[in-house]
Amino acid sequence: MELKVNKEPVRSGERICSSTQEQSVELDYVLPDYYPEIFRIIRCSAEPEITAVAVNGSRVTYELTVRLRVIYCSEENGSPEAVEQKLVYSRTVDTDRMAENPRVYVNAVTDHVNCRAVNRRRIDVRGAITVNICVIGVTETEIVSEAFGSNIQLRKKSCTCPARIITSQKRVTVSDDLTVSETAPPVGNILRTSAELISSDKKMIAGKAAAKGELRISAVYTSPGSDSEAPVTTMQFSLPFSQLVELEGLDDDYECMINTSVISCELRPASEGDGNSRQLECEVLLLIDCLAVKMAAYEIACDEYSTSHASSHTTVPVRIESSPVPIDSSISVKGICENKDSPLSEIYAAWCNVSGVKIAAAENGLTASGKAVLTVMGQAENGDFVICETDIPVEETLPAPISKITSAAEIKAALSVTSCSYTITSDNTAEVRAEIAVRGYFTDFTEIEAITDITVDETSPREQKEDYALRLYFAESGEELWDIAKRYGASMLRIIEENELDGDALSEAKMLLIPA
């Protein structure tokens, strides 16, 4: 009987690009006339944001926006001033190959930033940003699932892997007008803004994914005039969001993961004509990353032989992707911020930055490693406006969502500070505590050597001995019946029936009857 082979595609996500690019940051800035002269620079920060990503064939183009903010004090006024500039860069990276509907992840981290006053009205800023690019594409491999004829025997492995993968990434802007409370002073100069994701949820609606949640918007600002009773004020606002993401072909058979992260937050005072503002125009840029997977059971041929003729086959390693597993965990950090020059008399605000923390797979689950930066803003007893910060190393094992995770797992997680508090512990120090939510998902991979083609040589029959119907074989404990059957060119099913066995391996040593 002629050999007939059935094949089917196995789909899997595969990393086709993982690269790093460096971007230098340089700015020679002259203060506008309406700003007071520089007496003392307090702090310079660079906040990188990936504001756009596009894929064209095997090229990925991204837009990097770096928000530079310099906080300083003038000689005649101890109240802090802040100047901000945006620098925009467009960069391109070539991937190893093209991919259909790829998932592209680009994130940027500040390596360092330095600032000096060239004179009382001119600032020179130098720094560097590291950009990490990861591209994951869906690959298909045609593998043998069944074979008939030529007395062929197949060894198959049962597995569950994606039958279809739908991905979508959407950058959306959430905007609103925020009103400062009547008990708070009006807004003059904004020193710091941030948006943190404090809750998130998802819902499937008629083939679309709905991402919704709540953002906490924080603003630290100064009031107009130098005689204000509250020179620095901290305000927080709650901003809900709800966005629909189109996922073509999505139905109830899919497992859907939605990972929402904050890219940037911008607050602008809305002038009321008298220089005092109680309205803030808020714009938050979010990245909504959607992954929908429909899983199916597959039978993958991984070995073969013919009981009547010589045969051969070719194999390729196939990555079997697991169903996505959600991550919902948290990290606690604490540290001491110290002002060495003078005791702290008042603290205006405290915050935590976690852009340097990475989530990775380990033998016992997930690990968080990197650093968090804790910062306090306040006033010293000598009247100076001060900002103190400390780097806290993060090395923490997160609870494992499943019993075992391999090092090949792809992890996509967003970190968001859900709370930050402080306590003045001594004259010069404050202890800062922060809770960091870790939300996202991961997919794991196993590798199988799968048969892609089988050849039976009809001109090379197996040697047959006609003088026996059964052969005796003493098998050791743990031997695989497939290996025994292949060695003697016998049917494994007939060996099982002849010896009334249960299972594919022997639990103890015993004599076997091998049918001819």
Wavefront OBJ file of the C-alpha trace (Angstrom):
o trace
v 0.000 0.000 0.000
v 1.383 3.382 -0.989
v 2.488 5.680 1.845
v 0.173 8.607 2.506
v 1.137 11.391 4.884
v -1.126 14.013 6.503
v 0.423 17.312 7.534
v -0.862 20.306 9.436
v 0.644 23.624 10.547
v 1.672 24.263 14.140
v 1.734 27.938 15.142
v 3.938 29.533 17.750
v 5.228 32.923 18.785
v 8.933 33.376 18.104
v 11.294 36.204 18.988
v 12.682 37.394 15.674
v 14.500 40.474 16.952
v 16.055 41.497 20.254
v 18.331 44.516 20.078
v 19.452 47.600 21.976
v 20.146 51.105 20.741
v 21.768 54.048 22.505
v 20.526 57.609 22.091
v 22.571 60.550 23.312
v 20.703 63.563 24.691
v 22.108 67.074 24.368
v 20.454 70.406 25.035
v 21.802 73.958 25.206
v 18.898 75.923 26.694
v 18.496 79.653 27.348
v 15.824 80.667 29.860
v 12.927 82.786 28.560
v 12.904 86.391 29.746
v 9.969 85.842 32.100
v 11.894 83.237 34.148
v 14.126 84.416 37.024
v 17.870 83.866 36.846
v 19.460 80.632 38.057
v 21.065 80.661 41.485
v 21.078 76.939 42.352
v 20.114 73.923 40.245
v 18.174 71.425 42.344
v 17.562 68.547 39.979
v 17.615 67.543 36.335
v 15.600 64.617 35.036
v 15.107 62.925 31.668
v 11.895 60.967 31.128
v 11.997 58.864 27.933
v 8.768 57.861 26.204
v 8.142 55.701 23.131
v 5.343 57.701 21.544
v 4.982 55.850 18.203
v 5.993 52.535 16.634
v 5.564 51.450 12.997
v 6.508 48.247 11.164
v 7.333 48.218 7.460
v 8.447 44.812 6.231
v 11.525 43.856 8.238
v 12.095 47.378 9.578
v 10.792 48.810 12.839
v 10.657 52.586 13.188
v 9.972 54.194 16.533
v 9.671 57.716 17.878
v 11.470 58.487 21.120
v 10.384 61.567 23.066
v 12.608 62.676 25.928
v 11.064 65.080 28.407
v 13.822 67.121 30.093
v 12.891 68.965 33.279
v 15.251 71.199 35.260
v 14.226 72.425 38.724
v 16.201 75.361 40.109
v 15.962 78.219 42.593
v 16.641 81.886 41.967
v 18.603 84.144 44.308
v 15.801 86.562 45.115
v 13.131 83.901 45.531
v 13.551 80.607 47.355
v 10.523 79.122 45.625
v 11.494 76.471 43.036
v 11.152 77.058 39.312
v 10.843 74.369 36.641
v 11.648 74.529 32.943
v 10.774 71.709 30.566
v 11.817 70.850 27.041
v 10.927 67.942 24.741
v 13.412 66.325 22.403
v 12.077 63.986 19.705
v 14.149 61.346 17.918
v 13.181 58.926 15.165
v 15.158 55.688 14.893
v 14.971 52.534 12.792
v 16.055 48.958 13.507
v 16.267 46.095 10.998
v 14.865 42.760 12.175
v 16.192 39.366 11.128
v 13.220 38.722 8.864
v 9.665 39.766 8.109
v 6.775 38.567 10.243
v 3.026 38.660 9.765
v 1.198 40.726 12.390
v 4.215 41.011 14.726
v 4.118 42.106 18.335
v 6.621 44.933 18.805
v 7.786 45.970 22.269
v 9.981 49.046 22.622
v 10.913 50.568 25.966
v 13.397 53.255 26.942
v 15.404 53.716 30.141
v 17.523 56.688 31.214
v 21.172 55.721 31.649
v 22.308 59.050 33.018
v 21.627 62.774 32.754
v 23.768 65.692 33.915
v 23.074 69.398 33.980
v 25.162 72.517 34.621
v 24.516 76.236 34.541
v 26.766 77.857 31.921
v 25.655 81.236 33.247
v 22.619 82.560 35.110
v 20.350 82.157 32.105
v 21.854 79.265 30.185
v 21.707 75.541 30.937
v 23.729 72.735 29.368
v 22.209 69.200 29.599
v 23.935 65.959 28.594
v 22.624 62.423 28.967
v 22.030 59.031 27.386
v 18.976 56.809 26.845
v 18.966 53.042 26.231
v 16.181 51.724 23.992
v 15.309 48.004 24.034
v 13.513 46.546 21.006
v 11.826 43.132 20.958
v 9.802 41.764 18.022
v 7.754 38.581 18.307
v 6.221 37.066 15.196
v 3.930 34.100 14.612
v 5.663 31.224 12.825
v 4.048 28.190 11.172
v 5.733 24.807 10.783
v 4.240 22.028 8.643
v 4.577 18.779 10.607
v 3.415 15.178 10.065
v 0.337 14.340 12.097
v -0.659 10.982 10.541
v 0.684 8.425 8.037
v -0.929 5.415 6.330
v 0.360 2.542 4.219
v 3.716 0.758 3.834
v 3.174 -0.737 7.318
v 4.345 2.554 8.782
v 4.323 2.992 12.549
v 4.200 6.448 14.139
v 5.176 7.596 17.573
v 3.119 10.673 18.395
v 3.086 13.206 21.180
v -0.130 14.862 22.233
v 0.118 18.574 22.969
v -1.978 21.685 23.144
v -0.780 24.744 21.251
v -2.263 27.763 19.464
v -4.549 27.114 16.512
v -4.764 30.885 15.916
v -3.132 33.933 17.467
v -4.609 37.448 17.238
v -2.549 40.418 18.401
v -3.130 44.138 18.544
v -1.305 47.084 20.057
v -2.997 50.434 20.383
v -1.726 53.742 21.682
v -4.585 55.842 23.015
v -4.772 59.272 24.623
v -6.986 59.728 27.661
v -7.707 63.385 28.316
v -9.764 65.411 30.757
v -9.885 68.800 32.460
v -8.994 68.517 36.152
v -10.081 71.114 38.704
v -7.950 72.058 41.686
v -9.939 72.076 44.929
v -11.044 75.411 46.386
v -8.958 74.850 49.516
v -5.749 74.464 47.486
v -3.777 77.398 46.045
v -3.915 78.092 42.296
v -1.380 76.503 39.935
v 1.688 78.456 38.928
v 4.627 76.262 37.888
v 4.337 72.460 37.622
v 7.357 70.660 39.131
v 6.323 67.055 38.537
v 3.505 65.019 36.983
v 2.811 61.303 36.975
v 0.072 58.833 36.098
v -0.154 55.427 37.754
v -2.470 52.568 36.869
v -4.157 51.650 40.150
v -6.764 49.249 38.734
v -7.416 47.510 35.426
v -9.943 45.095 33.984
v -10.935 43.596 30.653
v -14.109 42.484 28.936
v -14.995 40.923 25.590
v -17.718 42.761 23.645
v -18.836 41.482 20.205
v -15.409 40.561 18.887
v -13.676 43.477 20.576
v -11.554 43.715 23.705
v -12.504 46.414 26.190
v -9.716 47.676 28.429
v -10.858 49.729 31.377
v -9.462 50.887 34.660
v -8.536 53.862 36.785
v -5.506 56.160 36.713
v -4.157 58.178 39.610
v -2.860 61.532 38.365
v -0.376 63.306 40.645
v 0.782 66.897 40.315
v 3.363 68.812 42.340
v 3.259 72.539 41.670
v 4.132 75.980 42.983
v 1.727 78.841 43.390
v 2.024 82.245 41.694
v 3.887 84.814 43.800
v 6.624 84.377 46.368
v 4.526 85.154 49.443
v 2.272 82.106 49.195
v 1.615 80.272 52.442
v 2.027 76.958 50.589
v 5.017 77.335 48.211
v 4.693 73.747 47.001
v 1.422 71.817 46.748
v 0.665 68.201 45.897
v -2.641 67.213 44.324
v -4.028 63.859 43.204
v -6.873 63.159 40.836
v -8.691 60.023 39.724
v -9.122 59.492 35.989
v -11.139 56.498 34.705
v -10.581 55.154 31.199
v -12.268 52.678 28.884
v -11.023 51.766 25.400
v -12.137 49.271 22.755
v -9.543 47.347 20.732
v -10.559 45.625 17.485
v -9.539 41.951 17.341
v -10.782 40.474 14.080
v -12.209 36.973 14.517
v -12.326 37.085 18.334
v -14.946 34.825 19.941
v -15.547 32.990 23.223
v -13.067 30.233 22.292
v -10.124 32.603 22.704
v -8.156 33.314 25.843
v -7.513 37.050 25.856
v -4.824 38.955 27.748
v -4.779 42.753 27.929
v -1.750 44.572 29.293
v -2.202 48.325 29.842
v 0.749 50.591 30.631
v 1.293 54.338 30.932
v 3.607 55.893 28.356
v 3.412 59.533 29.398
v 1.433 62.054 31.402
v 1.218 65.759 30.634
v -0.504 68.474 32.664
v -0.926 72.037 31.436
v -2.403 74.891 33.505
v -5.340 76.489 31.767
v -4.873 80.245 32.161
v -7.804 82.233 33.511
v -6.418 85.593 32.385
v -5.133 86.741 35.792
v -2.185 84.341 35.974
v -4.016 82.105 38.420
v -5.231 78.734 37.260
v -7.450 76.150 38.908
v -7.883 74.087 35.764
v -5.388 71.535 34.463
v -5.527 70.082 30.986
v -4.547 66.446 31.396
v -3.363 64.085 28.642
v -2.224 60.540 29.386
v -0.824 58.309 26.632
v -1.545 54.607 27.212
v -0.304 51.479 25.457
v -2.915 48.698 25.297
v -1.326 45.390 24.317
v -3.799 42.613 23.435
v -3.043 38.928 22.870
v -5.849 36.475 22.026
v -5.070 32.775 21.590
v -7.288 29.889 20.522
v -5.771 26.639 21.758
v -6.231 23.231 20.089
v -5.057 19.658 20.648
v -2.449 18.315 18.214
v -0.865 14.935 17.567
v 2.728 15.477 16.484
v 4.746 12.618 14.957
v 8.223 12.489 16.476
v 9.480 9.033 15.365
v 8.616 6.332 12.793
v 9.558 2.990 11.300
v 8.054 0.473 8.909
v 7.553 -3.167 9.882
v 8.140 -4.251 6.276
v 10.654 -1.876 4.660
v 13.504 0.451 5.470
v 12.357 4.002 6.141
v 13.781 7.418 7.002
v 12.479 10.786 8.050
v 13.468 14.416 8.563
v 12.783 16.438 11.697
v 12.847 20.051 12.841
v 12.648 21.476 16.343
v 9.185 22.965 16.938
v 8.470 25.441 19.723
v 5.177 24.576 21.385
v 3.608 27.659 22.913
v 1.523 27.361 26.054
v -1.695 29.147 26.798
v -1.018 32.662 28.164
v -0.914 32.826 31.956
v -1.908 36.063 33.764
v 0.453 37.785 36.210
v -0.992 39.769 39.108
v 1.516 40.313 41.873
v 3.186 43.086 43.863
v 6.571 44.257 45.116
v 7.272 46.226 48.301
v 10.266 48.552 48.522
v 11.479 50.896 51.231
v 14.507 53.087 51.727
v 15.961 56.114 53.499
v 16.249 59.496 51.797
v 18.742 61.801 53.499
v 19.462 65.525 53.283
v 23.026 65.892 54.572
v 23.227 69.702 54.605
v 20.380 70.553 56.950
v 17.531 68.865 58.866
v 14.240 68.423 57.027
v 11.497 70.711 58.279
v 8.768 69.728 55.820
v 8.163 67.161 53.073
v 5.921 68.167 50.178
v 5.836 64.922 48.198
v 7.368 61.475 47.892
v 7.382 59.127 44.896
v 8.937 56.017 43.419
v 10.234 55.291 39.897
v 10.518 51.667 38.781
v 11.633 51.879 35.167
v 14.772 49.881 35.954
v 12.973 46.782 37.294
v 12.711 43.729 35.005
v 10.599 40.592 35.389
v 12.243 37.324 34.334
v 11.558 33.595 34.496
v 13.417 31.443 36.995
v 13.310 27.802 38.082
v 11.088 28.599 41.052
v 8.796 31.091 39.307
v 9.266 34.759 38.438
v 11.928 37.150 39.686
v 11.977 40.937 39.847
v 15.439 42.469 39.588
v 16.876 45.910 39.032
v 16.440 49.050 41.054
v 13.765 51.430 42.243
v 14.437 55.107 42.895
v 12.752 56.650 45.958
v 12.504 60.450 46.080
v 11.301 63.067 48.554
v 10.750 66.757 47.876
v 10.700 69.162 50.780
v 12.183 72.073 52.648
v 15.166 72.130 54.995
v 15.355 74.108 58.236
v 17.737 76.589 56.623
v 14.943 77.442 54.167
v 16.404 75.637 51.146
v 14.133 73.754 48.781
v 15.573 70.215 48.534
v 15.053 66.980 46.593
v 16.621 63.827 48.036
v 16.638 60.419 46.442
v 18.072 56.965 46.965
v 18.503 53.895 44.765
v 17.054 50.692 46.186
v 18.163 47.340 44.701
v 15.240 45.048 43.910
v 15.804 41.282 44.091
v 12.517 39.550 44.807
v 10.858 36.280 43.908
v 7.211 36.651 42.914
v 4.592 33.976 43.608
v 4.523 31.555 40.678
v 1.202 31.565 38.765
v 1.901 27.926 37.795
v 4.073 25.184 39.250
v 6.867 25.361 36.661
v 8.168 28.039 34.302
v 11.059 27.537 31.895
v 13.762 30.044 31.024
v 12.293 30.244 27.488
v 9.116 31.974 28.740
v 8.193 35.321 27.160
v 7.052 37.747 29.865
v 5.134 40.952 29.233
v 4.389 42.862 32.412
v 3.702 46.478 33.344
v 4.757 47.906 36.709
v 2.758 50.617 38.410
v 3.184 52.266 41.829
v -0.107 51.822 43.654
v 0.907 53.623 46.869
v 3.809 55.628 48.247
v 4.145 56.962 51.799
v 6.863 58.514 53.930
v 7.820 59.003 57.570
v 10.384 61.474 58.895
v 12.653 59.170 60.917
v 15.228 61.732 62.106
v 16.206 65.334 61.556
v 17.920 64.581 58.248
v 16.179 61.464 56.957
v 12.801 60.204 55.805
v 11.785 56.600 55.220
v 9.836 56.043 52.009
v 7.708 52.955 51.355
v 6.158 52.032 48.018
v 3.913 49.248 46.740
v 4.416 48.295 43.101
v 1.804 46.300 41.191
v 3.048 43.821 38.586
v 0.382 43.037 35.990
v 0.654 41.259 32.679
v 1.001 37.754 31.262
v 3.555 35.248 30.096
v 3.664 32.397 27.601
v 5.993 29.448 28.046
v 7.553 27.201 25.421
v 8.668 23.602 25.120
v 10.580 22.129 22.195
v 9.686 18.936 20.290
v 11.600 17.293 17.447
v 8.749 16.932 14.946
v 8.788 14.902 11.718
v 8.323 16.979 8.585
v 8.655 14.205 5.972
v 8.810 10.380 5.748
v 10.348 8.198 3.041
v 9.836 4.420 2.727
v 12.270 2.492 0.495
v 10.063 -0.113 -1.222
v 13.187 -1.720 -2.762
v 14.644 -2.493 0.657
v 12.397 -4.925 2.557
v 13.149 -5.863 6.132
v 14.784 -9.265 6.562
v 12.087 -11.772 7.521
v 12.659 -15.095 9.289
v 9.838 -17.519 8.507
v 10.799 -20.144 11.082
v 9.165 -18.458 14.091
v 5.956 -16.689 14.942
v 7.076 -15.271 18.305
v 10.392 -14.158 19.749
v 11.256 -14.009 23.451
v 12.831 -10.863 24.847
v 13.767 -10.121 28.446
v 13.011 -6.445 29.029
v 14.484 -4.296 31.787
v 12.371 -2.136 34.065
v 11.636 1.267 32.529
v 12.201 0.225 28.912
v 9.996 1.918 26.350
v 7.806 -0.440 24.313
v 8.304 1.773 21.268
v 12.077 1.236 21.372
v 11.628 -2.542 21.650
v 9.096 -2.691 18.803
v 11.246 -0.507 16.540
v 14.320 -2.654 17.220
v 12.538 -5.839 16.099
v 10.393 -4.231 13.389
v 7.214 -5.301 15.156
v 3.958 -3.525 15.847
v 3.916 -1.956 19.306
v 0.146 -2.456 19.471
v 0.559 -6.207 18.854
v 3.232 -6.409 21.580
v 0.857 -4.741 24.030
v -1.998 -7.104 23.075
v 0.165 -10.234 23.100
v 1.553 -9.492 26.566
v -1.570 -7.834 28.030
v 0.360 -4.720 28.930
v -0.929 -1.385 30.156
v 1.038 1.730 29.249
v 3.979 2.565 26.999
v 6.786 1.670 29.435
v 7.514 -1.325 31.655
v 7.249 -0.784 35.387
v 9.266 -3.942 36.102
v 11.601 -6.361 34.334
v 9.789 -9.173 32.574
v 9.821 -11.585 29.633
v 8.023 -10.320 26.531
v 6.624 -12.149 23.540
v 7.542 -10.310 20.327
v 5.205 -11.254 17.424
v 6.900 -11.758 14.078
l 1 2 3 4 5 6 7 8 9 10 11 12 13 14 15 16 17 18 19 20 21 22 23 24 25 26 27 28 29 30 31 32 33 34 35 36 37 38 39 40 41 42 43 44 45 46 47 48 49 50 51 52 53 54 55 56 57 58 59 60 61 62 63 64 65 66 67 68 69 70 71 72 73 74 75 76 77 78 79 80 81 82 83 84 85 86 87 88 89 90 91 92 93 94 95 96 97 98 99 100 101 102 103 104 105 106 107 108 109 110 111 112 113 114 115 116 117 118 119 120 121 122 123 124 125 126 127 128 129 130 131 132 133 134 135 136 137 138 139 140 141 142 143 144 145 146 147 148 149 150 151 152 153 154 155 156 157 158 159 160 161 162 163 164 165 166 167 168 169 170 171 172 173 174 175 176 177 178 179 180 181 182 183 184 185 186 187 188 189 190 191 192 193 194 195 196 197 198 199 200 201 202 203 204 205 206 207 208 209 210 211 212 213 214 215 216 217 218 219 220 221 222 223 224 225 226 227 228 229 230 231 232 233 234 235 236 237 238 239 240 241 242 243 244 245 246 247 248 249 250 251 252 253 254 255 256 257 258 259 260 261 262 263 264 265 266 267 268 269 270 271 272 273 274 275 276 277 278 279 280 281 282 283 284 285 286 287 288 289 290 291 292 293 294 295 296 297 298 299 300 301 302 303 304 305 306 307 308 309 310 311 312 313 314 315 316 317 318 319 320 321 322 323 324 325 326 327 328 329 330 331 332 333 334 335 336 337 338 339 340 341 342 343 344 345 346 347 348 349 350 351 352 353 354 355 356 357 358 359 360 361 362 363 364 365 366 367 368 369 370 371 372 373 374 375 376 377 378 379 380 381 382 383 384 385 386 387 388 389 390 391 392 393 394 395 396 397 398 399 400 401 402 403 404 405 406 407 408 409 410 411 412 413 414 415 416 417 418 419 420 421 422 423 424 425 426 427 428 429 430 431 432 433 434 435 436 437 438 439 440 441 442 443 444 445 446 447 448 449 450 451 452 453 454 455 456 457 458 459 460 461 462 463 464 465 466 467 468 469 470 471 472 473 474 475 476 477 478 479 480 481 482 483 484 485 486 487 488 489 490 491 492 493 494 495 496 497 498 499 500 501 502 503 504 505 506 507 508 509 510 511 512 513 514 515 516
